[in-house]
Amino acid sequence: MNALIVLRPDATSHHGGDAMLARSTAQALAALGVRATVVESASPDARGYDIVHLIGIFEPETAQRQVAACDRCGARIAISPIWMDLTEVEGLARECERILRTAAFARWARGRLGRARQRGAGKYLGRRTARRLERRSKVQSELLCRADVLVPNGAVEARECALKLGAGAVPFVIAPICAPSHLAVPATGVRHGVLCVGRIETRKNQALLAFALRDDPIDITCVGDPYDPDYFRLCRRWAGKRTRFAGRLPDAAVNELFAGAAVHAMPSWCETAGIASLQGAMAGAQVVVGDRGSEIEYFGDDAEYADPADPESIRAAVLRALRRPPRAPGDSLDRRVRALTWQLAAERTKQAYEIALGSHESRSGR
Amino acid sequence: MTAPALDARGLRLLAIVPPVANRVFGGAAIAARCTARALAEAGAEVSVVTTDRPDARGFDVAHIFGMGDPRVLARQIDACSMARVPVVLSPIWCSWREVSARALRAVDVLRHGRGDRRTYRALERIRSAPLERLLNRSDMAEFDHLEAAQAKLMKAVAVLTPISAAEARDFRYRLGVRDVPFVIVPNGVRGDSVPPWPAQRRGIVCAARIEPGKNQHMLAFALHRDGAEITFAGDVGDEKYLSVVEKWAGSRAEFTGRLELPDLMALLSRAAVHAMPSWADVTSLAHLEAAACGVRLVVGDRGFEWEYLQGDAEYADPGDPEAIRAAVQRALHKPPRQPGDDLDRRIRALTWRSVAEHALRAYAIALKAAARAA
């Protein structure tokens, strides 16, 4: 079987979880006898391939062009949606940012954040943004309904794609996302402090994390590219004296930080699994994640969950995580994340390809 | 390889089922009894009571199953608190707003409708309208009040045991229940009662109480032109509702009432498809047991079965007759399932022993918290 795995054109310059998913899956597929080629293109040449696998519909216009190119070749299409509902990010998260930007004192900010939470996400969506999100969802819905098979990262994502994008009739196979195991090193010595690895951006919510812990005697290290200077400024404004922004670091350095951290905290507004959280778990850290995305499906009751809009909830979750007894190799969280292998993801992906190839004839009659 | 022995010796557990279980046969009571049996086999001393005023004295932990009526749950929790026994709660929670807003309205449409374009248009309007437009202010206030009461009670227990990650996610987000520890305790399947899978299967079964939330009215309407062979197996709570289902089910439909477990399993193992496109199922035991019998499944897309059934079921919008019909057709046209297929393997792992194992983790957390508090 020949598969063409297609990433967005800037996947190398703007590295993200989608690129890791594509490359790791391709590598693991090879061991199952599937020749998988990874390309970064908006108009992939699918000639000669049995199936084209698109990774991510978070840039719907790009995905549309990719699908159109595949259609011209008559290729069968699998899509890993990596779909996240951005309503809260564009509504409540932006409002929280505005509050942190304009509040003179932490006490004021807390009060206003509390009132914003009461009002809910929808109240802060401007008409223009709401229309943009609606258009975006419509295109994403068309893309998913066009696919021969979907390869979501979890049941929560599959359900959301059915309920919010109307893709319930498209067959799907769940292929989990996994941590890059080559990065995990065994931890030695005493663990210490809180680590947050991820691009510094609204969705990952480092500003509220820094705000929540600013008065606590906890060392916090944020690792990641600050793509948005305004947001980065906001994070630094509210960070306490013991918070450090390390920028993007080489894998080996990040790996060392994972091995020494007591807690990996990333209270995101939306996430499928959160590869950094998986890495943190695999490296033996306690894990704090947001409660809006699919993280709960991956970490179950072995992580602490926080409301990303509530600094008190974030702080309480981090403190609970710090109070947890130290992790040990083979503990429940360790077993949970180690069960998520790229081999398993590849097996599921191959199964999805087989469904797509078998379903091609019937799809035309659908 | 056999699993290591489960040791619950020394634990005195009171499993509590709400009194409604005496009238309405449901999954909560089955879960309570099967969990209790598995724990007793592991050496625990277990009593199962069906009451709103349990006497928890002398027990280490009380485990309440289900929280439909907050007043009943409040009495159960109060009684346990008076006896200073920590409470573990299996909420079996999902929102009933859509049942009230969409399912009941659709029942009205189908009671009077003739199945012509007007009927379809009316159903389409119900399906696409926002909930706030379908529920009036007093309905909304009632739901807000109910959910606030449920949230308050959930916050009053030591540990919550949702059936799935999605249920936990939902009650955290929708009800704001964030600070109570939780342990995901999956549903179990009565695997011992599953007969061998036959070579030939036919017809559609819907095994559930006949009630609007289970959506038999829409299933019957969705298939009314196909002359499908469909068997409805379940208690009838409301004769008026039954008449709507009968109106659209046609002469080939059969209503068996509630069946004893062996008869139900036999029925399921003869069927080609188990279709129950519910509006509000946390994780339906009927679907799981049907899956264990080798049946193809048609499931409502609002529930939390996704984690269990994954891509091995057909999902349908419970408000859309065309979607339900298409899902049933897809299920009927798929090749027959084989013993040991992916779904079968996943379902066979859902033993009551494994349920008991997860429940024991929850009890340990509750006991530790109680010891700290003391």
Interface residues (C-beta under 8 A of the other chain):
Chain A: A155 V156 A158 R159 A162 L163 G168 A169 P171 F172 V173 I174 D291 R292 I296 E297 G300 D301 Y305 A306 D307 S313 A316
Chain B: A165 A166 A168 R169 R172 Y173 R178 D179 P181 F182 V183 I184 D301 R302 W306 E307 Q310 G311 Y315 A316 D317 A323 A326 A327 R330
